[in-house]
Amino acid sequence: MLKPLHRSFAIVPAAKSVVFCFARLQTFAPAIGKSSFGGFHRCMMSASPAKKARASMDGKDAAAAGNQLVWLRQDLRLHDHPALCAAAAAAKSSNSNLRLVFIFSPEEDGDDLKQGTSWRPVGASLAWLQASLTSLDLDLQRKFGPGAAIIFRKGPYLESLQDLAAQCDAKCLHYSRRYEPAMRSTDERVHAALEESGLQVVGHQGHLLHEPEGAKIDMNHWKGHFGTLMPFLIACERLEKPARPLPAPTSLPVPAEAIDQGGLNLEELEILKLPRRIDGSVVDWAGPMLESWDCSESAALDLLENFVTTGLQNYESQRGKADARSVSKVSPYLRWGQLSPRYMHQRVAQAGGKQVSKTFWRRLTWRDLSYWQLHHWPTMVRDPIRSHYADQKWREDEQALRAWQKGQTGFPLVDAGMRQLYQTGWMQQNVRMVVAAFLTEYLSIHWIHGCRWFHDTLVDADLAINSMMWQNAGKAGLDQWNFTVLPTSSSQDSGGQYVSQWVPEVRQLPKKYMHKPWEAPAEDLQAAGITLGQTYPHRIEIEKLEVLRHQNEEWIRGVRQAHPEWSDRGGYDLILVPQGSTVSHDGQKMRVFTKPIFRDWNSDHPVKPISTGRGGGRGRRRGRGRGRGRGQGRGHSSGSGRGRSGSHSHQTTLPF
Ligand SMILES: Cc1cc2nc3c(=O)[nH]c(=O)nc-3n(C[C@H](O)[C@H](O)[C@H](O)COP(=O)(O)OP(=O)(O)OC[C@H]3O[C@@H](n4cnc5c(N)ncnc54)[C@H](O)[C@@H]3O)c2cc1C
């Protein structure tokens, strides 16, 4: 396996760009709706002990009278915070107080990057976490006084919470649930142990619109492919509607003074460890990166508000632009909880929702879908959902991987995206798709390397979304991206501004050559001050990029051929449907969308028809395997915006 290159970490000064704007919260509070502590829905299907434990975590349980603790994690906000609101209500009603705590215990949040199936936050995410904690802590103190200061502790979670509960004489602990496999099992363990030691513990829903256990796909009535957006969306529509978001509290029953922390402050948690040079000086990659961001809650709300009033109406036509002029850029705030998905859902609904942009309206459902996938395929950060693809061949090319990571491939659009990612921690979706397809389809490098690099460098690195999208890019996920993503496409940057910004080496070239400098005549190169191979790299794999792409396709065909039991007669891949994911097809083999180019080899292989649900393609269509069988191509969507009617199963270019 190639060794991934990672950012290293060390202490970094708190982010400087922290802006406080309580007015914003207050302005929106009336629009948010009435507070309702019992309004979060329960999606727990009580069966196994773990599920029972989880059901008992639900926010509907009345909190015990007495002092309350709020355990902050990925919910770093004041608006729509069910755990905080429930704790405040319980403390007020019993004339008691509440305290907020954040515990840093990375070992309990996931495995290390080398072996793990559930990666803990690293790199850019930790820089964001530290800056947003700084911001929230200051917000809390300015608004509610020194007693609202966040108590910072180092793990382990259980012992820290037990100590603190004793110190504060707390009767009840509130927290927002997390869904990544390692975090989920940590939460269940800590929850059960705390309850055993006599503390009441209440888990709340705050991170998603719909919790993953609830949605069950009904393949009896869905005629398209399993695992795509539309059947999931329909399954969500059958659940309780997302509860109305809660307003930010205007007062909190906190003690007058901050607790004695024994000297531990946020910096001492060592969330972010920056590397040091031989001379001892710090390599502060995080400082410049955070200059692109204001990690506060008020910034999140401002950004959403600005998008809803100016960007939303252009989202359908402009969302593909590389310069991100009409996308929301709220992803890191959703990831770390400075923005509540329920609040965003409601705000977009108020602004016209589906009528203004069907695609944007469905974005939070895409997000929930990724958590649904992670719930049902908990090792998907490592193991292909199309399980037989685990045997697929990939190239081991460390030099090419490094060139991709550093934005030195010689393809300006790819390099622009990768440099923007490294410098700001973010990229627009279509650029993410371009660089992902470049790595997996053209360089034939395993998608897991891209997934790791994104996990390390994105400020919005989200285990569920990132794994889902990289699986799809690598053709191993539920959606094989039925379009070609060219590294030379200029449609998302026709004016060349994006490439000019991030790849200044080619800035002086005439626009028509900016995405393909190798096609520029010598005099244009000279006039632009470019010497390919010196001032800007030659294209990587210049001679054989297309050859590599075909080789990659052959390797996918090869792995499918080696496992005929995982294809149906139409040439579609089959997967085993996870228990609990459907209304009545759990445990069965089910076809998933498979690109026509991969179905060809399959014309005569002797797999018997397999039940795939009504209309899901009962292994008919012996012969070419290319044609449109029942259900084929309906509702297959890529995450880039097509929906129920948006069949694009024969699409050949990226739907910018
Ligand atoms: C290879 C690859 C890896 C990705 N990794 C991540 C990741 O780690 N974290 C992450 O938040 N997004 C990831 N995405 C999805 C998407 O690119 C980002 O969510 C989006 O670009 C963020 O910008 P935005 O907030 O302006 O999005 P908008 O287009 O304004 O959408 C609003 C929100 O909807 C959600 N959303 C949008 N697209 C998707 C999608 N396809 N799947 C699930 N949710 C979606 C996000 O929370 C996003 O913030 C990845 C995409 C690709 C192709």
The ligand as an SDF file (V2000), in Angstrom:
LIG
                    3D

 53 58  0  0  0  0  0  0  0  0999 V2000
  -14.8160   13.2150   -3.3880 C   0  0  0  0  0  0  0  0  0  0  0  0
  -15.7570   14.0500   -2.5470 C   0  0  0  0  0  0  0  0  0  0  0  0
  -15.5860   14.1200   -1.1820 C   0  0  0  0  0  0  0  0  0  0  0  0
  -16.4610   14.9020   -0.4030 C   0  0  0  0  0  0  0  0  0  0  0  0
  -16.2560   14.9740    0.9490 N   0  0  0  0  0  0  0  0  0  0  0  0
  -17.0770   15.7330    1.7090 C   0  0  0  0  0  0  0  0  0  0  0  0
  -16.8700   15.8610    3.1020 C   0  0  0  0  0  0  0  0  0  0  0  0
  -15.9570   15.2700    3.6810 O   0  0  0  0  0  0  0  0  0  0  0  0
  -17.7030   16.6670    3.8060 N   0  0  0  0  0  0  0  0  0  0  0  0
  -18.7480   17.3250    3.2150 C   0  0  0  0  0  0  0  0  0  0  0  0
  -19.4840   18.0590    3.8980 O   0  0  0  0  0  0  0  0  0  0  0  0
  -18.9880   17.1770    1.8920 N   0  0  0  0  0  0  0  0  0  0  0  0
  -18.1900   16.4290    1.1190 C   0  0  0  0  0  0  0  0  0  0  0  0
  -18.4320   16.3040   -0.2160 N   0  0  0  0  0  0  0  0  0  0  0  0
  -19.7150   16.7830   -0.7620 C   0  0  0  0  0  0  0  0  0  0  0  0
  -19.7480   18.2010   -1.2970 C   0  0  0  0  0  0  0  0  0  0  0  0
  -18.7220   18.4110   -2.2090 O   0  0  0  0  0  0  0  0  0  0  0  0
  -19.6920   19.2530   -0.2070 C   0  0  0  0  0  0  0  0  0  0  0  0
  -20.6720   19.0050    0.7740 O   0  0  0  0  0  0  0  0  0  0  0  0
  -19.9770   20.6380   -0.7580 C   0  0  0  0  0  0  0  0  0  0  0  0
  -19.0780   20.9390   -1.8040 O   0  0  0  0  0  0  0  0  0  0  0  0
  -19.8400   21.6620    0.3510 C   0  0  0  0  0  0  0  0  0  0  0  0
  -20.0510   22.9350   -0.1410 O   0  0  0  0  0  0  0  0  0  0  0  0
  -21.3620   23.7460    0.1700 P   0  0  0  0  0  0  0  0  0  0  0  0
  -21.5930   23.7820    1.6270 O   0  0  0  0  0  0  0  0  0  0  0  0
  -21.2580   25.0240   -0.5690 O   0  0  0  0  0  0  0  0  0  0  0  0
  -22.4560   22.8230   -0.5130 O   0  0  0  0  0  0  0  0  0  0  0  0
  -23.9000   23.1610   -1.0630 P   0  0  0  0  0  0  0  0  0  0  0  0
  -23.9390   22.7350   -2.4790 O   0  0  0  0  0  0  0  0  0  0  0  0
  -24.2690   24.5640   -0.7910 O   0  0  0  0  0  0  0  0  0  0  0  0
  -24.8230   22.1580   -0.2310 O   0  0  0  0  0  0  0  0  0  0  0  0
  -25.2460   22.4320    1.1070 C   0  0  0  0  0  0  0  0  0  0  0  0
  -24.9080   21.2780    2.0270 C   0  0  0  0  0  0  0  0  0  0  0  0
  -25.5000   20.0710    1.5790 O   0  0  0  0  0  0  0  0  0  0  0  0
  -24.6530   18.9580    1.9040 C   0  0  0  0  0  0  0  0  0  0  0  0
  -24.2280   18.3020    0.6550 N   0  0  0  0  0  0  0  0  0  0  0  0
  -23.9670   18.8840   -0.5370 C   0  0  0  0  0  0  0  0  0  0  0  0
  -23.6120   17.9440   -1.4390 N   0  0  0  0  0  0  0  0  0  0  0  0
  -23.6360   16.7690   -0.7960 C   0  0  0  0  0  0  0  0  0  0  0  0
  -23.3690   15.4220   -1.1910 C   0  0  0  0  0  0  0  0  0  0  0  0
  -23.0270   15.0920   -2.4450 N   0  0  0  0  0  0  0  0  0  0  0  0
  -23.4850   14.4540   -0.2710 N   0  0  0  0  0  0  0  0  0  0  0  0
  -23.8770   14.7270    1.0060 C   0  0  0  0  0  0  0  0  0  0  0  0
  -24.1480   15.9870    1.4280 N   0  0  0  0  0  0  0  0  0  0  0  0
  -24.0330   16.9870    0.5360 C   0  0  0  0  0  0  0  0  0  0  0  0
  -23.4260   19.5280    2.6000 C   0  0  0  0  0  0  0  0  0  0  0  0
  -23.6110   19.4520    3.9870 O   0  0  0  0  0  0  0  0  0  0  0  0
  -23.4160   20.9630    2.1090 C   0  0  0  0  0  0  0  0  0  0  0  0
  -22.7650   21.8390    3.0040 O   0  0  0  0  0  0  0  0  0  0  0  0
  -17.5420   15.5680   -1.0220 C   0  0  0  0  0  0  0  0  0  0  0  0
  -17.6890   15.4970   -2.4130 C   0  0  0  0  0  0  0  0  0  0  0  0
  -16.7990   14.7540   -3.1620 C   0  0  0  0  0  0  0  0  0  0  0  0
  -16.9880   14.7000   -4.6600 C   0  0  0  0  0  0  0  0  0  0  0  0
  1  2  1  0
  2  3  1  0
  2 52  2  0
  3  4  2  0
  4  5  1  0
  4 50  1  0
  5  6  2  0
  6  7  1  0
  6 13  1  0
  7  8  2  0
  7  9  1  0
  9 10  1  0
 10 11  2  0
 10 12  1  0
 12 13  2  0
 13 14  1  0
 14 15  1  0
 14 50  1  0
 15 16  1  0
 16 17  1  0
 16 18  1  0
 18 19  1  0
 18 20  1  0
 20 21  1  0
 20 22  1  0
 22 23  1  0
 23 24  1  0
 24 25  2  0
 24 26  1  0
 24 27  1  0
 27 28  1  0
 28 29  2  0
 28 30  1  0
 28 31  1  0
 31 32  1  0
 32 33  1  0
 33 34  1  0
 33 48  1  0
 34 35  1  0
 35 36  1  0
 35 46  1  0
 36 37  1  0
 36 45  1  0
 37 38  2  0
 38 39  1  0
 39 40  1  0
 39 45  2  0
 40 41  1  0
 40 42  2  0
 42 43  1  0
 43 44  2  0
 44 45  1  0
 46 47  1  0
 46 48  1  0
 48 49  1  0
 50 51  2  0
 51 52  1  0
 52 53  1  0
M  END
$$$$
